[in-house]
Amino acid sequence: MKMTEAASRCVLTFFGSGRFPWASGTVGSLAALLVGWGAWSNCDDALRPYLFPLMGCIASAGCVLLGKQIEQLYRDKDPSVVVIDEVAGQWFALSVLPWLPETAVDGWTPWLLAFFLFRVFDVLKPLGIRRLESLPRGWGVLLDDVAAGLVVVPILLLGYRYVLGS
């Protein structure tokens, strides 16, 4: 079943958050953070370890499945308006939350750190992350953001264990 152009644009821009006139990747990541917080707040504790990996996989699937349409719709391989990749990366960065101290997750600190660190790694693209952009179709659009999000996980785990306390 093929999605309509409007539905594809809705998914790719994460409900329009990518249409923000500047820093659309940051706005898309912030939208993902807010949706993630709402999902986390309403999720059964037993399911929380699976929540963000599942959400990240769903956003990733949307990016890859619609990857061929990105260039057709926007005449660019990785236009700034497409933020579903940032959404996926942000949700993968948040997948660390169930393994942080419960007292920490109840506050905003780990959420904001995951947001900030993800944006830093997404913009700077260190550790070979930039090379992932050269992959074809939606894979190149997606995997640099997924990698940036996954780099955040051990940093937050180690940071809470050794720096911020448990």
Secondary structure, DSSP 8 states (H G I E B T S, - for coil): ----HHHHHHHHTTTTGGGSSS-HHHHHHHHHHHHHHHHHHTS-GGGHHHHHHHHHHHHHHHHHHTHHHHHHHHSSSS-TT--HHHHHHHHHHHTTGGGS-HHHHTSSHHHHHHHHHHHHHHHH-TTTGGGGGGSSHHHHHHHHHHHHHHHHHHHHHHIIIIIS--
